[in-house]
Amino acid sequence: MHIKFPFDSQKPVAGEASVDIDKQVDDVFHFIGKNFFENYPKWAVEVVDFEPLDGKEVFVGAKAKQIRKDNNNEIESVFEITDYQPQSSLIFQGITQPYKHSYFLASDQEKHQSTRLTFRFEFLELEVFMRPFEKLIRCAIEDGAENTVENIKNLILVECN
């Protein structure tokens, strides 16, 4: 017997946040993209252990293992860089867990010293028993996305002088 649910368990649950950073897009991408394996644990404060699996160079296909502390639980996952476009985007996706992190950069044409950073987090799949809590989960994801862009902005302003 096939049960029909009133929702799609394969539909991603996502949250997004953006921030303007008073630095050129080259500087912001250098911090987020080029030095991703060095800097990611600095802005992802919930990461308690992090290990690049293919060296420190960032390229499509590079993998890393992380352990995140989430509600007193440690969650281990391996992810892979799936998109790397200098001065534009960095995307990685979980291999062992269904998630995706996307970082998009845009230079402010009027203010050449400013960059718009947009971060998007997606749960690519949500367990069926979690679907009734989708709105709460989305709110938590959006709060996390806001914290992420603020953490990155603050780190860049301090470290990229």
Residue, then its C-alpha position, 0 to 999 in steps of 0.5 A: m500500500h502506497i501512502k500519499f503525503p500532502f507534501d513532497s519529502q524530496k523538496p528542499v528546505a532553504g534559507e538565504a541571507s545577504v550582506d554588503i561588505d565594504k571591500q572589493v569583490d577580489d578581497v571577499f572572494h579571496f577570503i571565502g573562495k581561495n582560502f576556503f579551507e583555511n577560513y571556513p571553520k572561522w565563520a562556521v562556529e558550529v564546526v568543531d573539527f574540520e579536515p580538507l581531504d584533498g589538500k588546501e587548494v580549492f577546486v571543483g571536486a575537492k572534498a572535506k570532512q567536518i564535525r558540527k555541534d548541533n543541539n549537543n549532538e556531533i554530526e559528521s559529514v563529508f562534502e564536495i565543492t561542486d561549483y567554484q567561479p572566482q569572484s562569483s560563487l562557491i558551492f559545496q554539497g554534502i556527500t554523506q548528508p543531504y545539504k548544500h551551501s552556496y556563496f554568491l558574490a556581486s560587485d556593487q557597480e556604483k560603489h567599487q569598494s563594496t561587495r554583496l554576499t549572499f549565502r544560501f543553505e539548503f536541506l536537499e531532503l527532509e525526513v518525512f517525520m520532520r515535514p510538519f516542522e518545516k516552517l520552524i526548520r526554515c526559520a532556523i536556517e534563515d537565522g543561521a544564514e544571517n549569522t553566517v553572513e554577519n560572521i563572514k563580514n566581521l571576519i573580513l573587515v578585521e582580517c583584510n585590512 
